[in-house]
Amino acid sequence: MGEKILLVDDDPDITSLLQDELTAQGYAVKICDGGEEVLAAMHSYLPDLLIMDVMLPGIDGYSLTNHIGEDPDLCKIPLIIMSALTTSRAMFETKPQVAAFFSKPFSNEEFMEAVKTALTKQD
């Protein structure tokens, strides 16, 4: 199995689509559907990449990004952020661990390329 990815989105259609695409590319994928379970999952699963929606039940993606950035065990893990709100992009541009931001809907090809790039930069 390839690199480990933690995928966080409360939309089951997007989660299913991305999980299928990522596993087809050889990645190991763990799913969270809400923000409250993300930090614990990151510590136990130790993903190579976190893909996360901004609007999540519990803790939102922006707050999670801040918590991750302050955690010495997690702050080097690259993040790919997704949002239906294009205005959210500016909030994440200054975060060093954010490798890419995608406005929904997005191109699968471009998204998968961003995943590969984020994982390559980490090596």
C-alpha positions as semicolon CSV with decimal commas, in nm:
position;residue;x (nm);y (nm);z (nm)
1;M;0,000;0,000;0,000
2;G;0,121;0,350;-0,080
3;E;0,123;0,669;0,122
4;K;-0,147;0,719;0,382
5;I;-0,409;0,989;0,328
6;L;-0,667;1,111;0,578
7;L;-0,977;1,239;0,396
8;V;-1,222;1,462;0,583
9;D;-1,551;1,571;0,427
10;D;-1,910;1,548;0,548
11;D;-2,044;1,501;0,192
12;P;-2,061;1,124;0,131
13;D;-2,065;1,168;-0,249
14;I;-1,739;1,364;-0,252
15;T;-1,585;1,130;0,005
16;S;-1,675;0,824;-0,200
17;L;-1,554;0,975;-0,527
18;L;-1,220;1,084;-0,382
19;Q;-1,168;0,763;-0,187
20;D;-1,225;0,556;-0,503
21;E;-0,985;0,771;-0,705
22;L;-0,716;0,776;-0,436
23;T;-0,728;0,402;-0,369
24;A;-0,719;0,334;-0,744
25;Q;-0,393;0,532;-0,748
26;G;-0,251;0,310;-0,473
27;Y;-0,299;0,532;-0,168
28;A;-0,425;0,404;0,167
29;V;-0,723;0,620;0,264
30;K;-0,887;0,671;0,604
31;I;-1,213;0,866;0,623
32;C;-1,339;1,113;0,885
33;D;-1,677;1,280;0,836
34;G;-1,644;1,551;1,097
35;G;-1,388;1,784;1,242
36;E;-1,395;1,655;1,599
37;E;-1,231;1,323;1,512
38;V;-0,954;1,463;1,289
39;L;-0,684;1,542;1,545
40;A;-0,714;1,203;1,716
41;A;-0,716;1,028;1,378
42;M;-0,406;1,218;1,269
43;H;-0,216;1,110;1,580
44;S;-0,320;0,744;1,551
45;Y;-0,310;0,706;1,171
46;L;-0,014;0,941;1,105
47;P;-0,113;1,028;0,748
48;D;0,133;1,151;0,486
49;L;-0,135;1,395;0,364
50;L;-0,458;1,543;0,499
51;I;-0,733;1,633;0,251
52;M;-1,001;1,837;0,423
53;D;-1,315;2,036;0,357
54;V;-1,349;2,377;0,520
55;M;-1,709;2,349;0,638
56;L;-1,725;2,050;0,872
57;P;-1,952;1,957;1,162
58;G;-1,785;2,008;1,498
59;I;-1,455;2,183;1,435
60;D;-1,423;2,369;1,103
61;G;-1,130;2,323;0,865
62;Y;-0,974;2,660;0,944
63;S;-0,962;2,589;1,319
64;L;-0,822;2,242;1,247
65;T;-0,552;2,393;1,026
66;N;-0,451;2,621;1,314
67;H;-0,442;2,330;1,564
68;I;-0,238;2,116;1,324
69;G;0,005;2,401;1,259
70;E;0,068;2,438;1,633
71;D;0,123;2,066;1,695
72;P;0,492;1,970;1,655
73;D;0,396;1,611;1,564
74;L;0,155;1,718;1,288
75;C;0,272;2,054;1,155
76;K;0,486;1,904;0,876
77;I;0,197;1,704;0,727
78;P;0,082;1,877;0,407
79;L;-0,284;1,974;0,371
80;I;-0,507;2,001;0,069
81;I;-0,811;2,214;0,143
82;M;-1,145;2,194;-0,040
83;S;-1,434;2,438;-0,017
84;A;-1,751;2,534;-0,197
85;L;-1,678;2,889;-0,082
86;T;-1,409;3,034;-0,307
87;T;-1,368;3,325;-0,065
88;S;-1,218;3,077;0,187
89;R;-0,900;3,055;-0,020
90;A;-0,752;3,376;0,128
91;M;-0,778;3,238;0,483
92;F;-0,549;2,947;0,395
93;E;-0,292;3,118;0,170
94;T;-0,068;3,214;0,463
95;K;-0,065;2,867;0,619
96;P;0,268;2,697;0,535
97;Q;0,131;2,344;0,560
98;V;-0,142;2,409;0,299
99;A;-0,011;2,257;-0,024
100;A;-0,319;2,335;-0,234
101;F;-0,669;2,482;-0,221
102;F;-0,952;2,361;-0,443
103;S;-1,288;2,526;-0,496
104;K;-1,569;2,276;-0,542
105;P;-1,637;2,147;-0,799
106;F;-1,285;2,077;-0,921
107;S;-1,108;1,876;-1,188
108;N;-1,012;1,525;-1,076
109;E;-0,699;1,543;-1,289
110;E;-0,578;1,866;-1,129
111;F;-0,669;1,736;-0,785
112;M;-0,473;1,412;-0,826
113;E;-0,177;1,609;-0,956
114;A;-0,189;1,825;-0,641
115;V;-0,195;1,511;-0,426
116;K;0,118;1,377;-0,599
117;T;0,292;1,715;-0,569
118;A;0,208;1,752;-0,199
119;L;0,341;1,404;-0,124
120;T;0,654;1,457;-0,331
121;K;0,740;1,784;-0,154
122;Q;0,718;1,606;0,179
123;D;0,986;1,347;0,091
